């Protein structure tokens, strides 16, 4: 399965481990691009992927 081209606000919260109010504030400040699809706010995947925390490798 491939990742969607756009994420919902909830998806961004989960992926970046930040609150809904932080996402909305960043949208209002213009730090995230807002795209309206069918009346819903979406954020482009490319923007979010660049901000996602990298997975840490465990050292045994």
PDB file of N, CA, C and O in Angstrom:
ATOM      1  N   UNK A   1       0.837  -1.175   0.000  1.00  0.00           N
ATOM      2  CA  UNK A   1       0.000   0.000   0.000  1.00  0.00           C
ATOM      3  C   UNK A   1       0.887   1.245   0.000  1.00  0.00           C
ATOM      4  O   UNK A   1       1.881   1.289   0.724  1.00  0.00           O
ATOM      5  N   UNK A   2       0.552   2.231  -0.779  1.00  0.00           N
ATOM      6  CA  UNK A   2       1.339   3.460  -0.834  1.00  0.00           C
ATOM      7  C   UNK A   2       0.735   4.513   0.084  1.00  0.00           C
ATOM      8  O   UNK A   2      -0.453   4.473   0.405  1.00  0.00           O
ATOM      9  N   UNK A   3       1.568   5.444   0.493  1.00  0.00           N
ATOM     10  CA  UNK A   3       1.107   6.532   1.364  1.00  0.00           C
ATOM     11  C   UNK A   3       0.273   7.507   0.540  1.00  0.00           C
ATOM     12  O   UNK A   3       0.513   7.668  -0.657  1.00  0.00           O
ATOM     13  N   UNK A   4      -0.703   8.158   1.166  1.00  0.00           N
ATOM     14  CA  UNK A   4      -1.532   9.119   0.438  1.00  0.00           C
ATOM     15  C   UNK A   4      -0.730  10.354   0.035  1.00  0.00           C
ATOM     16  O   UNK A   4       0.290  10.668   0.649  1.00  0.00           O
ATOM     17  N   UNK A   5      -1.195  11.047  -0.995  1.00  0.00           N
ATOM     18  CA  UNK A   5      -0.521  12.263  -1.457  1.00  0.00           C
ATOM     19  C   UNK A   5      -0.739  13.418  -0.485  1.00  0.00           C
ATOM     20  O   UNK A   5       0.057  14.356  -0.429  1.00  0.00           O
ATOM     21  N   UNK A   6      -1.827  13.337   0.282  1.00  0.00           N
ATOM     22  CA  UNK A   6      -2.153  14.379   1.260  1.00  0.00           C
ATOM     23  C   UNK A   6      -2.538  13.731   2.577  1.00  0.00           C
ATOM     24  O   UNK A   6      -3.118  12.645   2.599  1.00  0.00           O
ATOM     25  N   UNK A   7      -2.212  14.402   3.675  1.00  0.00           N
ATOM     26  CA  UNK A   7      -2.568  13.918   5.003  1.00  0.00           C
ATOM     27  C   UNK A   7      -3.624  14.820   5.620  1.00  0.00           C
ATOM     28  O   UNK A   7      -3.665  16.020   5.349  1.00  0.00           O
ATOM     29  N   UNK A   8      -4.478  14.233   6.452  1.00  0.00           N
ATOM     30  CA  UNK A   8      -5.433  15.015   7.232  1.00  0.00           C
ATOM     31  C   UNK A   8      -4.697  15.623   8.422  1.00  0.00           C
ATOM     32  O   UNK A   8      -3.558  15.256   8.709  1.00  0.00           O
ATOM     33  N   UNK A   9      -5.349  16.545   9.106  1.00  0.00           N
ATOM     34  CA  UNK A   9      -4.751  17.143  10.297  1.00  0.00           C
ATOM     35  C   UNK A   9      -4.469  16.062  11.334  1.00  0.00           C
ATOM     36  O   UNK A   9      -3.410  16.069  11.962  1.00  0.00           O
ATOM     37  N   UNK A  10      -5.390  15.148  11.515  1.00  0.00           N
ATOM     38  CA  UNK A  10      -5.198  14.057  12.485  1.00  0.00           C
ATOM     39  C   UNK A  10      -3.978  13.207  12.112  1.00  0.00           C
ATOM     40  O   UNK A  10      -3.184  12.847  12.981  1.00  0.00           O
ATOM     41  N   UNK A  11      -3.831  12.889  10.822  1.00  0.00           N
ATOM     42  CA  UNK A  11      -2.682  12.104  10.375  1.00  0.00           C
ATOM     43  C   UNK A  11      -1.371  12.822  10.699  1.00  0.00           C
ATOM     44  O   UNK A  11      -0.416  12.202  11.166  1.00  0.00           O
ATOM     45  N   UNK A  12      -1.334  14.131  10.449  1.00  0.00           N
ATOM     46  CA  UNK A  12      -0.129  14.914  10.717  1.00  0.00           C
ATOM     47  C   UNK A  12       0.186  14.891  12.217  1.00  0.00           C
ATOM     48  O   UNK A  12       1.345  14.748  12.609  1.00  0.00           O
ATOM     49  N   UNK A  13      -0.835  15.031  13.042  1.00  0.00           N
ATOM     50  CA  UNK A  13      -0.638  14.961  14.498  1.00  0.00           C
ATOM     51  C   UNK A  13       0.011  13.644  14.890  1.00  0.00           C
ATOM     52  O   UNK A  13       0.968  13.624  15.663  1.00  0.00           O
ATOM     53  N   UNK A  14      -0.505  12.556  14.363  1.00  0.00           N
ATOM     54  CA  UNK A  14       0.013  11.227  14.693  1.00  0.00           C
ATOM     55  C   UNK A  14       1.439  11.025  14.177  1.00  0.00           C
ATOM     56  O   UNK A  14       2.287  10.485  14.889  1.00  0.00           O
ATOM     57  N   UNK A  15       1.697  11.446  12.970  1.00  0.00           N
ATOM     58  CA  UNK A  15       3.010  11.232  12.355  1.00  0.00           C
ATOM     59  C   UNK A  15       4.104  12.074  13.013  1.00  0.00           C
ATOM     60  O   UNK A  15       5.219  11.596  13.222  1.00  0.00           O
ATOM     61  N   UNK A  16       3.782  13.325  13.336  1.00  0.00           N
ATOM     62  CA  UNK A  16       4.786  14.228  13.888  1.00  0.00           C
ATOM     63  C   UNK A  16       4.766  14.278  15.419  1.00  0.00           C
ATOM     64  O   UNK A  16       5.600  14.938  16.039  1.00  0.00           O
ATOM     65  N   UNK A  17       3.812  13.577  16.013  1.00  0.00           N
ATOM     66  CA  UNK A  17       3.637  13.540  17.469  1.00  0.00           C
ATOM     67  C   UNK A  17       3.522  14.974  18.011  1.00  0.00           C
ATOM     68  O   UNK A  17       4.265  15.383  18.904  1.00  0.00           O
ATOM     69  N   UNK A  18       2.578  15.712  17.447  1.00  0.00           N
ATOM     70  CA  UNK A  18       2.271  17.066  17.899  1.00  0.00           C
ATOM     71  C   UNK A  18       0.760  17.187  18.052  1.00  0.00           C
ATOM     72  O   UNK A  18       0.009  16.358  17.539  1.00  0.00           O
ATOM     73  N   UNK A  19       0.324  18.213  18.752  1.00  0.00           N
ATOM     74  CA  UNK A  19      -1.106  18.387  19.022  1.00  0.00           C
ATOM     75  C   UNK A  19      -1.836  18.989  17.820  1.00  0.00           C
ATOM     76  O   UNK A  19      -1.231  19.573  16.921  1.00  0.00           O
ATOM     77  N   UNK A  20      -3.140  18.826  17.842  1.00  0.00           N
ATOM     78  CA  UNK A  20      -4.003  19.389  16.798  1.00  0.00           C
ATOM     79  C   UNK A  20      -3.872  20.913  16.757  1.00  0.00           C
ATOM     80  O   UNK A  20      -3.846  21.508  15.680  1.00  0.00           O
ATOM     81  N   UNK A  21      -3.790  21.536  17.925  1.00  0.00           N
ATOM     82  CA  UNK A  21      -3.666  22.993  17.957  1.00  0.00           C
ATOM     83  C   UNK A  21      -2.343  23.453  17.355  1.00  0.00           C
ATOM     84  O   UNK A  21      -2.286  24.518  16.740  1.00  0.00           O
ATOM     85  N   UNK A  22      -1.283  22.673  17.521  1.00  0.00           N
ATOM     86  CA  UNK A  22       0.005  23.018  16.917  1.00  0.00           C
ATOM     87  C   UNK A  22      -0.093  22.953  15.396  1.00  0.00           C
ATOM     88  O   UNK A  22       0.419  23.835  14.706  1.00  0.00           O
ATOM     89  N   UNK A  23      -0.738  21.930  14.872  1.00  0.00           N
ATOM     90  CA  UNK A  23      -0.908  21.815  13.413  1.00  0.00           C
ATOM     91  C   UNK A  23      -1.729  22.995  12.896  1.00  0.00           C
ATOM     92  O   UNK A  23      -1.371  23.610  11.891  1.00  0.00           O
ATOM     93  N   UNK A  24      -2.823  23.308  13.578  1.00  0.00           N
ATOM     94  CA  UNK A  24      -3.669  24.426  13.136  1.00  0.00           C
ATOM     95  C   UNK A  24      -2.929  25.754  13.224  1.00  0.00           C
ATOM     96  O   UNK A  24      -3.092  26.613  12.357  1.00  0.00           O
ATOM     97  N   UNK A  25      -2.119  25.930  14.259  1.00  0.00           N
ATOM     98  CA  UNK A  25      -1.332  27.160  14.388  1.00  0.00           C
ATOM     99  C   UNK A  25      -0.319  27.270  13.247  1.00  0.00           C
ATOM    100  O   UNK A  25      -0.145  28.343  12.668  1.00  0.00           O
ATOM    101  N   UNK A  26       0.340  26.172  12.931  1.00  0.00           N
ATOM    102  CA  UNK A  26       1.313  26.181  11.835  1.00  0.00           C
ATOM    103  C   UNK A  26       0.643  26.434  10.490  1.00  0.00           C
ATOM    104  O   UNK A  26       1.224  27.072   9.612  1.00  0.00           O
ATOM    105  N   UNK A  27      -0.570  25.938  10.330  1.00  0.00           N
ATOM    106  CA  UNK A  27      -1.329  26.242   9.115  1.00  0.00           C
ATOM    107  C   UNK A  27      -1.639  27.738   9.044  1.00  0.00           C
ATOM    108  O   UNK A  27      -1.479  28.359   7.993  1.00  0.00           O
ATOM    109  N   UNK A  28      -2.083  28.314  10.166  1.00  0.00           N
ATOM    110  CA  UNK A  28      -2.426  29.740  10.218  1.00  0.00           C
ATOM    111  C   UNK A  28      -1.197  30.624   9.973  1.00  0.00           C
ATOM    112  O   UNK A  28      -1.304  31.694   9.373  1.00  0.00           O
ATOM    113  N   UNK A  29      -0.035  30.169  10.440  1.00  0.00           N
ATOM    114  CA  UNK A  29       1.208  30.916  10.263  1.00  0.00           C
ATOM    115  C   UNK A  29       1.811  30.729   8.872  1.00  0.00           C
ATOM    116  O   UNK A  29       2.776  31.404   8.512  1.00  0.00           O
ATOM    117  N   UNK A  30       1.236  29.807   8.091  1.00  0.00           N
ATOM    118  CA  UNK A  30       1.748  29.554   6.751  1.00  0.00           C
ATOM    119  C   UNK A  30       2.930  28.611   6.713  1.00  0.00           C
ATOM    120  O   UNK A  30       3.611  28.516   5.692  1.00  0.00           O
ATOM    121  N   UNK A  31       3.190  27.907   7.812  1.00  0.00           N
ATOM    122  CA  UNK A  31       4.313  26.972   7.852  1.00  0.00           C
ATOM    123  C   UNK A  31       3.985  25.649   7.176  1.00  0.00           C
ATOM    124  O   UNK A  31       4.887  24.924   6.757  1.00  0.00           O
ATOM    125  N   UNK A  32       2.702  25.332   7.068  1.00  0.00           N
ATOM    126  CA  UNK A  32       2.232  24.187   6.307  1.00  0.00           C
ATOM    127  C   UNK A  32       1.355  24.704   5.178  1.00  0.00           C
ATOM    128  O   UNK A  32       0.634  25.687   5.348  1.00  0.00           O
ATOM    129  N   UNK A  33       1.414  24.053   4.039  1.00  0.00           N
ATOM    130  CA  UNK A  33       0.538  24.388   2.928  1.00  0.00           C
ATOM    131  C   UNK A  33      -0.814  23.746   3.160  1.00  0.00           C
ATOM    132  O   UNK A  33      -0.902  22.563   3.489  1.00  0.00           O
ATOM    133  N   UNK A  34      -1.868  24.530   2.986  1.00  0.00           N
ATOM    134  CA  UNK A  34      -3.234  24.051   3.192  1.00  0.00           C
ATOM    135  C   UNK A  34      -3.859  23.784   1.826  1.00  0.00           C
ATOM    136  O   UNK A  34      -3.838  24.642   0.943  1.00  0.00           O
ATOM    137  N   UNK A  35      -4.414  22.588   1.663  1.00  0.00           N
ATOM    138  CA  UNK A  35      -5.131  22.217   0.446  1.00  0.00           C
ATOM    139  C   UNK A  35      -6.522  21.766   0.869  1.00  0.00           C
ATOM    140  O   UNK A  35      -6.664  20.925   1.756  1.00  0.00           O
ATOM    141  N   UNK A  36      -7.539  22.322   0.240  1.00  0.00           N
ATOM    142  CA  UNK A  36      -8.916  21.920   0.558  1.00  0.00           C
ATOM    143  C   UNK A  36      -9.352  20.883  -0.466  1.00  0.00           C
ATOM    144  O   UNK A  36      -9.301  21.131  -1.671  1.00  0.00           O
ATOM    145  N   UNK A  37      -9.778  19.728   0.014  1.00  0.00           N
ATOM    146  CA  UNK A  37     -10.265  18.661  -0.847  1.00  0.00           C
ATOM    147  C   UNK A  37     -11.635  18.261  -0.319  1.00  0.00           C
ATOM    148  O   UNK A  37     -11.754  17.703   0.772  1.00  0.00           O
ATOM    149  N   UNK A  38     -12.657  18.548  -1.100  1.00  0.00           N
ATOM    150  CA  UNK A  38     -14.018  18.202  -0.680  1.00  0.00           C
ATOM    151  C   UNK A  38     -14.412  18.832   0.638  1.00  0.00           C
ATOM    152  O   UNK A  38     -15.161  18.226   1.405  1.00  0.00           O
ATOM    153  N   UNK A  39     -13.932  20.028   0.924  1.00  0.00           N
ATOM    154  CA  UNK A  39     -14.269  20.715   2.160  1.00  0.00           C
ATOM    155  C   UNK A  39     -13.390  20.350   3.342  1.00  0.00           C
ATOM    156  O   UNK A  39     -13.540  20.921   4.423  1.00  0.00           O
ATOM    157  N   UNK A  40     -12.471  19.404   3.155  1.00  0.00           N
ATOM    158  CA  UNK A  40     -11.561  18.991   4.226  1.00  0.00           C
ATOM    159  C   UNK A  40     -10.176  19.581   3.993  1.00  0.00           C
ATOM    160  O   UNK A  40      -9.716  19.673   2.855  1.00  0.00           O
ATOM    161  N   UNK A  41      -9.524  19.975   5.061  1.00  0.00           N
ATOM    162  CA  UNK A  41      -8.164  20.505   4.967  1.00  0.00           C
ATOM    163  C   UNK A  41      -7.188  19.336   4.895  1.00  0.00           C
ATOM    164  O   UNK A  41      -7.265  18.395   5.685  1.00  0.00           O
ATOM    165  N   UNK A  42      -6.275  19.412   3.942  1.00  0.00           N
ATOM    166  CA  UNK A  42      -5.234  18.394   3.784  1.00  0.00           C
ATOM    167  C   UNK A  42      -3.885  19.087   3.677  1.00  0.00           C
ATOM    168  O   UNK A  42      -3.795  20.246   3.272  1.00  0.00           O
ATOM    169  N   UNK A  43      -2.843  18.360   4.044  1.00  0.00           N
ATOM    170  CA  UNK A  43      -1.477  18.870   3.996  1.00  0.00           C
ATOM    171  C   UNK A  43      -0.674  17.931   3.105  1.00  0.00           C
ATOM    172  O   UNK A  43      -0.714  16.715   3.296  1.00  0.00           O
ATOM    173  N   UNK A  44       0.064  18.487   2.120  1.00  0.00           N
ATOM    174  CA  UNK A  44       0.817  17.629   1.195  1.00  0.00           C
ATOM    175  C   UNK A  44       1.809  16.710   1.900  1.00  0.00           C
ATOM    176  O   UNK A  44       2.498  17.107   2.840  1.00  0.00           O
ATOM    177  N   UNK A  45       1.858  15.497   1.426  1.00  0.00           N
ATOM    178  CA  UNK A  45       2.737  14.465   1.990  1.00  0.00           C
ATOM    179  C   UNK A  45       4.197  14.900   1.988  1.00  0.00           C
ATOM    180  O   UNK A  45       4.917  14.659   2.957  1.00  0.00           O
ATOM    181  N   UNK A  46       4.638  15.537   0.911  1.00  0.00           N
ATOM    182  CA  UNK A  46       6.042  15.931   0.788  1.00  0.00           C
ATOM    183  C   UNK A  46       6.464  16.863   1.921  1.00  0.00           C
ATOM    184  O   UNK A  46       7.596  16.780   2.397  1.00  0.00           O
ATOM    185  N   UNK A  47       5.578  17.741   2.356  1.00  0.00           N
ATOM    186  CA  UNK A  47       5.890  18.646   3.464  1.00  0.00           C
ATOM    187  C   UNK A  47       6.038  17.895   4.782  1.00  0.00           C
ATOM    188  O   UNK A  47       6.963  18.149   5.554  1.00  0.00           O
ATOM    189  N   UNK A  48       5.136  16.988   5.023  1.00  0.00           N
ATOM    190  CA  UNK A  48       5.125  16.252   6.290  1.00  0.00           C
ATOM    191  C   UNK A  48       6.289  15.274   6.357  1.00  0.00           C
ATOM    192  O   UNK A  48       6.926  15.145   7.403  1.00  0.00           O
ATOM    193  N   UNK A  49       6.574  14.591   5.271  1.00  0.00           N
ATOM    194  CA  UNK A  49       7.645  13.591   5.263  1.00  0.00           C
ATOM    195  C   UNK A  49       8.995  14.202   5.613  1.00  0.00           C
ATOM    196  O   UNK A  49       9.829  13.550   6.240  1.00  0.00           O
ATOM    197  N   UNK A  50       9.214  15.457   5.209  1.00  0.00           N
ATOM    198  CA  UNK A  50      10.477  16.119   5.528  1.00  0.00           C
ATOM    199  C   UNK A  50      10.621  16.468   7.004  1.00  0.00           C
ATOM    200  O   UNK A  50      11.726  16.757   7.463  1.00  0.00           O
ATOM    201  N   UNK A  51       9.521  16.445   7.752  1.00  0.00           N
ATOM    202  CA  UNK A  51       9.538  16.811   9.167  1.00  0.00           C
ATOM    203  C   UNK A  51       9.431  15.621  10.108  1.00  0.00           C
ATOM    204  O   UNK A  51       9.561  15.775  11.322  1.00  0.00           O
ATOM    205  N   UNK A  52       9.196  14.440   9.557  1.00  0.00           N
ATOM    206  CA  UNK A  52       8.996  13.256  10.397  1.00  0.00           C
ATOM    207  C   UNK A  52      10.285  12.867  11.099  1.00  0.00           C
ATOM    208  O   UNK A  52      11.361  12.890  10.503  1.00  0.00           O
ATOM    209  N   UNK A  53      10.166  12.505  12.385  1.00  0.00           N
ATOM    210  CA  UNK A  53      11.362  12.051  13.100  1.00  0.00           C
ATOM    211  C   UNK A  53      11.888  10.758  12.478  1.00  0.00           C
ATOM    212  O   UNK A  53      11.117   9.883  12.085  1.00  0.00           O
ATOM    213  N   UNK A  54      13.179  10.659  12.400  1.00  0.00           N
ATOM    214  CA  UNK A  54      13.783   9.442  11.834  1.00  0.00           C
ATOM    215  C   UNK A  54      13.740   8.325  12.854  1.00  0.00           C
ATOM    216  O   UNK A  54      13.851   8.557  14.058  1.00  0.00           O
ATOM    217  N   UNK A  55      13.581   7.119  12.361  1.00  0.00           N
ATOM    218  CA  UNK A  55      13.566   5.960  13.251  1.00  0.00           C
ATOM    219  C   UNK A  55      14.968   5.728  13.785  1.00  0.00           C
ATOM    220  O   UNK A  55      15.952   5.820  13.050  1.00  0.00           O
ATOM    221  N   UNK A  56      15.046   5.428  15.060  1.00  0.00           N
ATOM    222  CA  UNK A  56      16.336   5.153  15.686  1.00  0.00           C
ATOM    223  C   UNK A  56      16.615   3.664  15.644  1.00  0.00           C
ATOM    224  O   UNK A  56      15.734   2.839  15.889  1.00  0.00           O
ATOM    225  N   UNK A  57      17.841   3.344  15.333  1.00  0.00           N
ATOM    226  CA  UNK A  57      18.225   1.938  15.338  1.00  0.00           C
ATOM    227  C   UNK A  57      18.632   1.547  16.743  1.00  0.00           C
ATOM    228  O   UNK A  57      19.289   2.309  17.451  1.00  0.00           O
ATOM    229  N   UNK A  58      18.241   0.368  17.129  1.00  0.00           N
ATOM    230  CA  UNK A  58      18.632  -0.151  18.431  1.00  0.00           C
ATOM    231  C   UNK A  58      19.988  -0.827  18.326  1.00  0.00           C
ATOM    232  O   UNK A  58      20.259  -1.576  17.388  1.00  0.00           O
ATOM    233  N   UNK A  59      20.811  -0.554  19.282  1.00  0.00           N
ATOM    234  CA  UNK A  59      22.115  -1.205  19.338  1.00  0.00           C
ATOM    235  C   UNK A  59      22.038  -2.274  20.416  1.00  0.00           C
ATOM    236  O   UNK A  59      21.718  -1.997  21.572  1.00  0.00           O
ATOM    237  N   UNK A  60      22.341  -3.509  20.009  1.00  0.00           N
ATOM    238  CA  UNK A  60      22.229  -4.638  20.958  1.00  0.00           C
ATOM    239  C   UNK A  60      23.443  -4.768  21.828  1.00  0.00           C
ATOM    240  O   UNK A  60      23.505  -5.661  22.672  1.00  0.00           O
TER     241      UNK A  60
END
